[in-house]
Amino acid sequence: MSMPQVMEANMRQSCFLKDFSKGMAGNEDFPFRGNIDLECLESLLENERHRVPLVYITVTNNTGGGQPVSLENIQKARNIAHKYGVPIFFDACRFAENAWFIKQLEKQYKDFSIASIVKEMFECVDGFTISFKKDGLANMGGSLLIKDDGFFNKAYPDAKDRLTNFQILAEGHPTYGGLAGRDLKALAEGLKTITRQDYLEYRIKQVERFGLKLLNYDIPIMRPIGGHAIYIDMDQFKQLLEKYQDEVGGGVQGAGSGGVRLVPEAQLLAAGREEATCGYTSKKLLRTVVDKWHKTEEEVVPPDEKTSTKGVSIKTIWARDIYKEWEVSVCSLPQGHSGDHHGTTTKGYTLEDTVTEELSYSAKQKTTPPKPHFTDELPVVDVAPHQIIPSDQDTPDDEAITPDEIIPPYQAEED
Ligand SMILES: Cc1ncc(COP(=O)(O)O)c(C=O)c1O
């Protein structure tokens, strides 16, 4: 089979599970959504064996949403492929993650170690490709590995020599170089770390926590939540965005009084219609407040043999913003009016300081913000980006400020 034919066969035929096309969200009851559709595979090989040089299973299934493939499905796919004399390979980028899911979800493997599940998985295939940047935990590198006594070598007996010859022509002899010793060492360590239950648990739970946060905001994601990534159903997400857009747009139009008027008023001014209103703006200091704690960095720290720390830990840097809260008044009388200014008042904030605190947690611990902390004494407010006034040291309290100071430039450009 020529290369273009192979590529055509690859592109034309994938045996995704049929339920995959039913929509991404809400199939929680089926845990192995990365499985290959065995009926589809059997019928493809029965009818078009000549078009199929190789069966490929991606573990976990990236294109299918980081979803796992069960060991039962891998074994059955192997049986079908071999029945028709077709070799079977893994794209093994996330092999350890897949093994973790097998341990969690396939009852008969619950007492197996990750390493022994990995062994069972790889016994089924005749070779695999792998990018070591994924579950190799390495900075660089990848591999094509072929089993000496596997179906691939039987089906394509000259392939290994041809590949080696091609490599010599394109890159040089296999012993000439390739990955640096430093990268190979990192890889050897990475492959050991990745099969640790606690490491995998931390990583996969981190993805789950992120997914649950998105679900809290009604963002439609693929469920059950997979391994290394969260996949958003863009069709549903688009509908959600349109709904929010309608609500937000309607809200602005309908805002006739009260605090929300600051932005439309200032937008009016910024849109070059200064002649319409006076726009005199002043601010009065109310109090000092803090925003909620937020994480600025999170890093997984491997166990330290010297200090005999057991298990990975998570280093988190928390940050909290301290603001001055102002009452901002904007005059909405016509320009050149006589008498006092009259208009709308709302709250604005200037950033005074950002405090940071570094904390370490074990992989199983919930990451909670620093407590007690001196900022606990201050009132907590939810500061929206459009409420932030750029700090201006030259503007004395209770003095006039320009409308530009109360509206960030990106807001001014909208509309
Ligand atoms: C499943 C899978 N296979 C292969 C690749 C390609 O790896 P690389 O970036 O090292 O070429 C990726 C990259 O994301 C992947 O997720």
The ligand as a MOL file (V3000), in Angstrom:
LIG
                    3D

  0  0  0     0  0            999 V3000
M  V30 BEGIN CTAB
M  V30 COUNTS 16 16 0 0 0
M  V30 BEGIN ATOM
M  V30 1 C -2.1600 11.6050 21.5900 0
M  V30 2 C -1.0710 12.4320 20.9730 0
M  V30 3 N -0.2600 11.8830 20.0550 0
M  V30 4 C 0.7570 12.5860 19.4930 0
M  V30 5 C 0.9950 13.9020 19.8290 0
M  V30 6 C 2.1420 14.6500 19.1880 0
M  V30 7 O 3.1880 14.8380 20.0790 0
M  V30 8 P 4.4040 15.8500 19.7760 0
M  V30 9 O 3.9220 17.2100 20.1550 0
M  V30 10 O 5.5370 15.4230 20.6480 0
M  V30 11 O 4.7220 15.7400 18.3150 0
M  V30 12 C 0.1660 14.5090 20.7630 0
M  V30 13 C 0.3540 15.9190 21.1020 0
M  V30 14 O -0.4310 16.5690 21.7700 0
M  V30 15 C -0.8870 13.7630 21.3700 0
M  V30 16 O -1.6690 14.2910 22.3050 0
M  V30 END ATOM
M  V30 BEGIN BOND
M  V30 1 1 1 2
M  V30 2 1 2 3
M  V30 3 2 2 15
M  V30 4 2 3 4
M  V30 5 1 4 5
M  V30 6 1 5 6
M  V30 7 2 5 12
M  V30 8 1 6 7
M  V30 9 1 7 8
M  V30 10 2 8 9
M  V30 11 1 8 10
M  V30 12 1 8 11
M  V30 13 1 12 13
M  V30 14 1 12 15
M  V30 15 2 13 14
M  V30 16 1 15 16
M  V30 END BOND
M  V30 END CTAB
M  END
